[in-house]
Amino acid sequence: HLSLGDAELNLATPYLAKHLEPGVLGLLDAELDATWHAAAADGKTAEALQLAVQRLAVRDFALKAAKQPPADATNSTNAERAAADMPRFKLLEITGAQLDLTARTGSVAKIALRAPSAMAHRDAQGQWMVQHWLKAAPVDSTTNPATPPPDAAPATGSAASPVVPAWQVALGELAIADGAFRLDDRSLTRPV
């Protein structure tokens, strides 16, 4: 059993910084259980890993821009205003979730999102703001990019890896309250 209360999301910023430009703010509360069963030696019983989430809540979430926009908003560009208006929400709560990580199936009783606020911005070159947030994976200069890694399976032939089934998750209820969304699309002839 794992119980978390008031865990600060900004503690994950150094780990996320390799992949994501903005930082994260907010608090995490969680009550969950994990169960693992090893595969039987005789092969009659497969390995199983299950996760039960009684409650997972993220409170006062916000993405935090790495660079703060100018204090004078009247002289700022649309991109600077979009960066200042990063996505945020008051509460995201997931209750009654049962996940079978081995079978890739699950069910979620309820997802509730309260007071989400976001502005989607696309610049004149057609780049969405999210594209600027994601960092490119570092290139390993010691390997040839045309050569697959040694542990990569061949694309064809009998040694090809088995197809992994897609996740199947049932959702009982989705509730969104007090949300606000804005669109700023500068890629069109007549901006929206």
C-alpha positions in Angstrom: 0.0 0.0 0.0 1.3 3.5 -0.9 -0.1 6.6 0.6 1.1 10.1 -0.4 -0.1 13.5 0.9 0.9 16.9 -0.3 3.8 15.6 -2.5 5.2 18.6 -4.4 5.3 18.0 -8.2 8.1 20.5 -8.6 10.4 17.7 -7.1 10.0 16.0 -10.5 11.2 19.0 -12.5 14.9 17.9 -12.7 13.7 14.5 -14.1 11.3 16.1 -16.6 13.7 18.8 -17.6 15.4 16.4 -20.1 12.1 16.1 -22.0 9.9 19.1 -21.1 10.8 22.8 -21.2 8.2 24.2 -18.7 8.4 23.1 -15.0 5.5 21.6 -13.1 3.8 22.9 -10.0 1.1 21.4 -7.8 0.5 18.8 -5.1 -0.1 15.1 -5.3 -2.2 13.0 -3.0 -2.6 9.2 -3.7 -3.9 6.0 -2.1 -2.9 3.0 -4.1 -2.0 -0.7 -3.9 0.1 -2.9 -6.2 0.0 -6.7 -6.5 2.5 -8.8 -8.3 2.4 -12.6 -8.9 5.3 -14.4 -10.4 4.8 -16.8 -13.2 4.5 -20.4 -12.1 7.6 -22.6 -12.8 5.4 -25.1 -14.6 4.1 -22.3 -17.0 0.5 -22.8 -16.1 0.2 -19.4 -14.4 1.5 -16.2 -16.1 3.1 -13.3 -14.4 0.6 -10.6 -13.2 1.1 -7.0 -12.1 -2.0 -5.1 -11.0 -2.5 -1.6 -9.6 -5.5 -0.4 -7.6 -5.9 3.3 -7.3 -8.5 4.2 -4.6 -7.8 7.9 -5.1 -5.2 10.0 -7.0 -5.5 13.8 -6.9 -3.4 16.5 -8.3 -4.2 19.9 -6.8 -3.3 23.4 -7.9 -1.4 22.1 -11.0 0.3 24.5 -13.4 3.1 24.4 -16.0 5.6 27.1 -15.2 7.4 28.8 -18.1 11.2 28.7 -18.0 11.4 32.3 -19.1 9.0 34.8 -17.6 7.3 37.1 -20.0 7.8 40.9 -19.9 6.0 42.7 -17.1 4.4 45.0 -19.6 1.8 42.8 -21.3 0.8 45.4 -23.8 4.2 45.3 -25.5 4.5 41.5 -25.4 4.0 39.3 -28.5 1.2 36.7 -28.8 3.8 33.9 -28.2 4.9 35.6 -25.0 1.3 36.0 -23.8 0.6 32.3 -24.6 3.7 31.3 -22.6 2.5 33.4 -19.7 -0.9 31.6 -19.9 0.3 28.1 -19.3 -2.2 25.3 -18.7 -3.4 24.9 -15.2 -6.2 23.3 -13.2 -7.5 23.4 -9.6 -8.1 19.7 -9.2 -7.7 16.5 -11.2 -9.1 13.5 -9.3 -9.1 9.9 -10.4 -11.0 7.4 -8.2 -11.7 3.7 -8.4 -9.1 2.7 -10.9 -8.1 -0.9 -11.4 -5.3 -1.6 -13.9 -3.8 -4.9 -15.0 -0.4 -3.8 -16.3 0.4 -7.3 -17.7 -2.8 -7.7 -19.7 -2.9 -4.0 -20.5 -6.5 -3.6 -19.4 -8.3 -1.5 -16.8 -11.2 0.4 -15.5 -11.6 3.9 -14.0 -14.7 4.7 -12.0 -14.4 8.5 -12.3 -12.1 11.2 -13.6 -13.0 14.7 -12.4 -11.3 17.9 -13.6 -12.1 21.2 -11.9 -11.2 24.7 -13.1 -9.0 23.8 -16.1 -7.6 26.8 -18.0 -5.5 26.7 -21.1 -4.7 28.7 -24.2 -3.7 26.9 -27.4 -1.3 29.0 -29.5 0.0 28.3 -33.0 2.5 30.7 -34.5 2.6 32.0 -38.0 4.9 29.1 -39.0 2.3 26.6 -37.9 4.1 25.4 -34.7 1.9 24.7 -31.8 3.1 25.9 -28.4 3.4 22.3 -27.2 6.0 21.6 -29.9 8.2 24.3 -28.3 7.9 22.7 -24.9 9.1 19.2 -25.9 12.9 18.8 -26.0 14.5 16.7 -28.7 16.1 13.5 -27.6 19.9 13.9 -27.3 21.9 12.3 -30.1 24.5 9.9 -29.1 27.6 10.9 -31.2 29.3 7.5 -30.6 26.8 5.5 -32.7 25.7 5.7 -36.3 22.0 6.9 -36.4 21.4 4.6 -39.4 22.5 1.5 -37.4 19.8 0.1 -35.1 20.8 -0.5 -31.4 22.1 -4.0 -30.7 19.0 -5.1 -28.8 16.6 -4.0 -31.6 14.7 -6.9 -33.1 14.7 -7.3 -36.9 11.7 -5.9 -38.7 11.0 -9.1 -40.5 11.6 -12.8 -40.1 10.9 -15.4 -37.4 12.9 -13.4 -34.8 10.5 -10.5 -34.9 9.1 -9.5 -31.5 5.4 -10.3 -30.7 2.8 -7.6 -31.2 2.0 -5.9 -28.0 -1.8 -5.4 -27.5 -3.2 -1.9 -27.2 -4.4 -0.7 -23.8 -8.2 -1.1 -23.2 -9.5 1.0 -20.4 -13.2 1.6 -19.5 -14.2 4.9 -18.0 -17.3 5.1 -15.8 -17.7 8.9 -15.5 -15.9 12.0 -16.7 -16.7 15.3 -15.1 -15.2 18.7 -16.1 -16.4 21.8 -14.3 -15.6 25.6 -14.5 -13.2 25.2 -17.5 -11.8 27.9 -19.8 -10.1 27.3 -23.1 -8.8 29.9 -25.6 -7.3 29.5 -29.1 -4.8 31.9 -30.7 -4.0 30.6 -34.2 -1.6 32.9 -36.1 -1.0 30.4 -38.9 -4.2 31.4 -40.8 -4.5 34.3 -43.2 -7.0 35.8 -40.8 -5.8 34.9 -37.2 -8.3 33.4 -34.8 
